[in-house]
Amino acid sequence: MNDPIKLIKPYISFDEVTEDIKEIFNSGQLTKGQHVDKFVAGLKDYSKAEHAFLTTSATTALTMSLKAIGIKEGDRVAVSDFSWPATCNVVEDLGATPIFIDVDRHTYNMCPKDLESKLEDYEGNKLTGVIVVDALGNPSGIMQLKEICIAHGIPLIQDSACAIGSSVDNIKVGAIADLTCYSFHPRKLITTGEGGAILTNNAEYAKWLTVKLAAGASGIKGKGMDFVDYGYNYRLSEIQALMGWIQLLKLDNITAERNAIAREYNALLEPLGFLQQKTDDNVYHNIQSLIFTVPSSISRDALIDYLGAHNIESTLGTYCLSGTTYYLEKYNDPQKNSLWLESNTITLPCYKGVDVNRVVDVIRSFCAL
Ligand SMILES: Cc1ncc(COP(=O)(O)O)c(C=O)c1O
């Protein structure tokens, strides 16, 4: 049996962090130290956002972003329907109603027309927030969606869980929407094991987040802190921040390398009828996931099994949120394109040194069966 080919490998090795980790242990400063400060400053500098906050995941980042814009029970929040369930779970968790917006079959991103048709319900209740997902790292369409949100006075949260390193018109995701959320899960291009971040240029949101993410503290009272509000702890540790910062320094090389791998796959797979996720001309896609729609002549599920039997990991693109058991039973509002994409897309292995020819040879042999 050939060596296993995984979907992704982390862009960090133990050797790169050994000395700093020893120092962290020796200092006893395991949290709230120089590495957290450096990572936060690095994220701001990289994304050109004025404020950055670390969180334990994109899920907690999204929850805090919804709270920052004031989402509460009974509100209506539009969500891109082709995503990981966290995108709508955070809305549901606050007692608000997720309004599923269908996506484009080529970019996999929220359809502006569908958003416009759902700005208000038949009783005249308006949207109170929008969460736009950069599907699998692709921010195509975000500028048009932002214009719609501005025109209707709706705060826009960009779920860029997958999109760190992507940009539109040379503006990095992180400096486009009112609030942007990153994930540092191991399937992402920067990983801290688990982790996330919120970026914003909005001073009001930043002020609120500063207090809320510090357990409600603001300034000093007597010999201690002044707790002016109630709040939370979603901090990352020094070791996690160190890991994140080291990968951030390499991020542009990582995305360039992934784009080169994507071009290699595309040249070989397009003639077989596979269509790569489309990116608008003004967009730089970090290729967090390398996704194709499969030709109609083959079974996507059988292909995943076949690749697996050849020791090659692959998976579906991502999920149709409105079609998951929970949301389908509760809202019964499945979105057509999103459902189609869930069954017809495949994610292929993409990392430095991946044997593209071996993967494509196995796909070719499957197509010839
Ligand atoms: C689009 C999107 N949003 C949110 C999340 C949740 O990220 P986390 O696992 O960091 O909470 C993910 C995770 O894959 C995601 O893909």
The ligand as an SDF file (V2000), in Angstrom:
LIG
                    3D

 16 16  0  0  0  0  0  0  0  0999 V2000
  -17.0920   28.7510    7.4660 C   0  0  0  0  0  0  0  0  0  0  0  0
  -16.8020   28.2870    8.8600 C   0  0  0  0  0  0  0  0  0  0  0  0
  -17.2790   28.9830    9.8940 N   0  0  0  0  0  0  0  0  0  0  0  0
  -17.0250   28.6260   11.1670 C   0  0  0  0  0  0  0  0  0  0  0  0
  -16.2670   27.5240   11.4510 C   0  0  0  0  0  0  0  0  0  0  0  0
  -16.0130   27.1510   12.8740 C   0  0  0  0  0  0  0  0  0  0  0  0
  -14.6530   27.2470   13.1640 O   0  0  0  0  0  0  0  0  0  0  0  0
  -14.1050   26.7120   14.5660 P   0  0  0  0  0  0  0  0  0  0  0  0
  -13.9110   25.2450   14.4180 O   0  0  0  0  0  0  0  0  0  0  0  0
  -12.8030   27.4420   14.7460 O   0  0  0  0  0  0  0  0  0  0  0  0
  -15.0920   27.0720   15.5780 O   0  0  0  0  0  0  0  0  0  0  0  0
  -15.7420   26.7510   10.4140 C   0  0  0  0  0  0  0  0  0  0  0  0
  -14.9460   25.5650   10.6800 C   0  0  0  0  0  0  0  0  0  0  0  0
  -14.5820   24.8200    9.8310 O   0  0  0  0  0  0  0  0  0  0  0  0
  -16.0140   27.1490    9.0750 C   0  0  0  0  0  0  0  0  0  0  0  0
  -15.5530   26.4520    8.0400 O   0  0  0  0  0  0  0  0  0  0  0  0
  1  2  1  0
  2  3  1  0
  2 15  2  0
  3  4  2  0
  4  5  1  0
  5  6  1  0
  5 12  2  0
  6  7  1  0
  7  8  1  0
  8  9  2  0
  8 10  1  0
  8 11  1  0
 12 13  1  0
 12 15  1  0
 13 14  2  0
 15 16  1  0
M  END
$$$$
